[in-house]
């Protein structure tokens, strides 16, 4: 009886054994700029002005660029205020970078980065890393971070050493997720506090 049933199912093309149905994978999303019909109906200046009321800490994201045919190997980095913790288990952090950034391809090649969290007296250091095209590491002392070898800037209150886990698109920015490999704090709360950025200017915390 069972054999007869199997022969019948085969004759009509039905599956004869239970199992997962094969599904073709979805195509990978293409990296692209924001289309004209996706642009928000808000004034860009007003958007920046309102969002500028949100105070944030300030960091310098660094990496050791392995180099390529157009660029020699060496340290690279940029000032970043869009850094945040993401997950405790597993330990993940994230930062956002403009798709037009010339530093991001260097960090992507490295596959790793170090987030240097700046203290209240390091505004000048931040400005140096916010300038495009300059030698940002001129006169800046640093040492290799313990897990990835990314530049760990001397004198920062805290640092987070990461490997890139994922990169997602977010409009005109990329959302970079890093898995934390090592981290540390040198100030332990005894310094002058964090460097803050609010409404286009640096400030400090006073409690």
Secondary structure, DSSP 8 states (H G I E B T S, - for coil): -HHHHHHHHHHTT--SS------------------GGGS-SS-HHHHHHHHTTS-EE-EEEEEEE---SSS-SEEEEEEES-EEEEETTTTEEEEEEETT-TTHHHHHHHTEEEEEE-BTT-HHHHHHHHSSSS-TTTT--EEE-TTT--EEETT-SEEEEEEEEEEEEETTEEEEEEEEEEEEESSTT-SS-BEEEETTEEEE---
